[in-house]
Structures are given as C-alpha cells and as structure tokens.
C-alpha cells in the first residue's frame, strides 16, 4: 500500500503548516477523544492509504522492522513549522524498505541510513510517531489508539486484512 498521488495527501494528512493535520496531530485527536465512537470517527475522517499503511505497520505483529531495536541516533528537524519538513504520509510509501522481506536488495547499513534520513526530514513529532510505529508502541504513546480500535475502524480481522462486508 503506497500513496499514489498528491490527491491522497490532500484528503487529510499533511505536513505541518500545510493546513492538513500531521499524523501526530491526528493520533493526538484520537488519544484525546472521549469515547470509542469519537475515536473511530476521527480515524475514518482521515482515512487514506497512507494512514492505513502506518497503522498496519504499527500494530500488525507479523510486520517486523529490519532495523536495530530502540531509537536510532538522529538530529531532530527544528526548522520552523511549515518549512523544510517532509510529510510522514508521503514517507509511508517507503516503509517497505525497512521491514523484513520488504527490500532485500539493500544492506542493513543502507536501511538504517535511509531511516535516519527520513526521521531527520520529518517534523519532530511525526519523527516520534515513526519511531513508535517501528518500536510497536503506538498505543503507549497515544493511549486511545489501540490495535482493536484500528481493526474495528477499518473492518480488519486479527491478521489486519479487510473482512468482506
């Protein structure tokens, strides 16, 4: 699953300063929502291929990242909001490089370097989101965002595959 064009980005996920909320801002809204109905509504409001890809990577236990445990050393992007940041939604299409079996043509050092470059290009909060996805601890960072909530929202089974309606 990858973003095919900018129209999908315009659907609701952007980089800071783009007018659309960042992934961190969306996940914070879910975290702060009062009940499950509101949380589901927020996820559906910002539903697109990139969001689903990020959530699947963060919660599907079968997706293993081919990167060292913990957070890599990187320099946070401290550029002012709305400038010099890439969008986590746009970078989602590159996640396959970092999962086991995703891209076996590049070595581990290159994968680690590419991952750090992505982190350094993101707004600082979205870099933290990406590390939470990699470390499989999104629900610790955003307490209201759980695997069960994601599965219910997108009608996914326990294998994170869409159920027939």
C-alpha positions as CSV (number, residue, x, y, z in Angstrom):
1,X,0.0,0.0,0.0
2,X,1.5,3.3,-1.1
3,X,0.4,6.8,-1.8
4,X,-0.3,7.0,-5.5
5,X,-0.6,10.8,-5.9
6,X,-0.9,14.1,-4.1
7,X,-4.7,13.8,-4.2
8,X,-4.5,11.2,-1.5
9,X,-2.3,13.5,0.6
10,X,-4.9,16.3,0.2
11,X,-7.5,14.0,1.5
12,X,-6.5,14.9,5.0
13,X,-2.9,14.2,6.1
14,X,-0.2,16.8,5.6
15,X,3.0,18.2,6.8
16,X,3.0,20.8,9.5
17,X,1.9,24.2,8.1
18,X,0.1,22.6,5.1
19,X,-3.3,23.2,6.6
20,X,-4.0,19.5,7.0
21,X,-3.1,17.9,10.3
22,X,0.0,15.9,10.7
23,X,-0.1,12.2,11.7
24,X,0.9,13.2,15.2
25,X,-2.0,15.7,15.4
26,X,-4.5,13.1,14.1
27,X,-3.2,10.5,16.6
28,X,-3.4,13.1,19.4
29,X,-7.0,13.8,18.5
30,X,-7.8,10.0,18.7
31,X,-5.9,9.9,22.1
32,X,-7.9,12.8,23.4
33,X,-11.4,11.7,22.1
34,X,-13.8,10.9,25.0
35,X,-15.2,7.6,23.7
36,X,-14.6,4.9,21.1
37,X,-17.3,6.3,18.8
38,X,-15.4,9.6,18.5
39,X,-12.0,7.8,18.1
40,X,-13.4,5.7,15.2
41,X,-15.0,8.9,13.6
42,X,-11.6,10.7,13.7
43,X,-9.7,7.7,12.1
44,X,-12.4,7.5,9.4
45,X,-12.3,11.2,8.8
46,X,-8.5,11.0,8.0
47,X,-8.7,7.6,6.4
48,X,-6.5,7.1,3.3
49,X,-4.0,4.6,2.1
50,X,-1.0,6.2,3.9
51,X,-2.9,6.3,7.3
52,X,-3.8,2.6,6.9
53,X,-0.3,1.7,6.0
54,X,1.1,3.5,9.0
55,X,-1.4,1.9,11.4
56,X,-0.9,-1.6,10.0
57,X,2.9,-1.2,10.3
58,X,2.4,-0.1,13.9
59,X,0.0,-2.8,15.1
60,X,0.3,-5.9,12.9
61,X,2.6,-8.2,14.8
62,X,3.6,-10.0,11.6
63,X,5.3,-6.9,10.3
64,X,8.8,-6.9,11.7
65,X,11.2,-4.0,11.1
66,X,14.7,-4.9,9.9
67,X,16.3,-2.2,12.0
68,X,18.1,-2.3,15.3
69,X,15.9,-2.2,18.5
70,X,15.3,1.2,20.1
71,X,15.6,4.7,18.7
72,X,18.3,5.4,16.2
73,X,20.6,8.4,16.7
74,X,19.3,11.3,14.6
75,X,19.2,15.0,14.6
76,X,15.6,16.3,15.1
77,X,14.4,18.7,12.4
78,X,14.0,22.0,14.3
79,X,13.0,24.1,11.3
80,X,10.0,26.4,11.9
81,X,6.6,24.9,11.4
82,X,5.6,24.7,7.8
83,X,9.1,24.8,6.4
84,X,11.6,22.2,5.4
85,X,9.6,19.2,6.6
86,X,8.6,16.1,4.7
87,X,5.2,14.6,5.4
88,X,5.0,11.2,7.2
89,X,2.1,10.4,5.0
90,X,4.3,10.9,1.9
91,X,7.1,8.9,3.5
92,X,4.8,6.0,4.3
93,X,5.3,4.6,0.8
94,X,9.0,3.9,1.8
95,X,8.2,1.8,4.8
96,X,8.6,-1.4,2.8
97,X,12.4,-0.8,2.7
98,X,12.6,-1.3,6.4
99,X,10.5,-4.4,7.0
100,X,11.8,-7.9,6.9
101,X,11.3,-9.3,3.4
102,X,10.4,-5.8,2.0
103,X,13.5,-4.9,0.2
104,X,16.3,-7.4,0.4
105,X,18.4,-5.6,-2.3
106,X,19.8,-3.1,0.2
107,X,22.0,-3.9,3.2
108,X,21.3,-3.1,6.8
109,X,23.6,-0.1,7.0
110,X,21.9,1.5,4.0
111,X,18.4,0.7,5.5
112,X,19.5,2.4,8.8
113,X,20.9,5.4,7.0
114,X,17.7,5.8,4.9
115,X,15.6,5.5,8.0
116,X,17.6,8.2,9.8
117,X,17.3,10.5,6.8
118,X,13.5,10.1,6.8
119,X,13.4,10.9,10.6
120,X,15.6,14.0,10.1
121,X,13.3,15.3,7.3
122,X,10.1,14.9,9.3
123,X,8.7,17.4,11.8
124,X,9.9,16.3,15.2
125,X,6.5,15.0,16.5
126,X,6.0,12.9,13.3
127,X,9.5,11.5,13.7
128,X,8.4,10.3,17.2
129,X,5.3,8.7,15.6
130,X,7.5,6.9,13.1
131,X,9.8,5.6,15.9
132,X,6.7,4.5,17.8
133,X,5.5,2.6,14.7
134,X,8.9,1.0,14.3
135,X,9.1,0.1,18.0
136,X,5.5,-1.2,18.0
137,X,4.5,1.1,20.9
138,X,2.0,3.4,19.3
139,X,-0.6,2.6,22.0
140,X,1.8,3.6,24.7
141,X,2.4,7.0,23.1
142,X,-1.2,7.5,22.2
143,X,-3.2,5.7,24.9
144,X,-6.5,5.8,23.0
145,X,-5.1,4.3,19.8
146,X,-5.1,0.5,20.0
147,X,-4.9,-2.4,17.6
148,X,-8.5,-3.4,18.4
149,X,-9.7,0.2,17.7
150,X,-7.9,0.2,14.4
151,X,-9.2,-3.3,13.4
152,X,-12.8,-2.2,14.2
153,X,-12.5,1.1,12.4
154,X,-11.2,-0.4,9.1
155,X,-13.1,-3.7,9.4
156,X,-9.9,-5.7,9.6
157,X,-9.5,-9.2,11.1
158,X,-6.9,-10.3,13.5
159,X,-4.4,-10.6,10.6
160,X,-5.1,-7.0,9.7
161,X,-6.8,-8.0,6.5
162,X,-10.1,-6.4,5.5
163,X,-13.1,-8.6,6.1
164,X,-15.7,-8.9,3.4
165,X,-18.7,-6.8,4.1
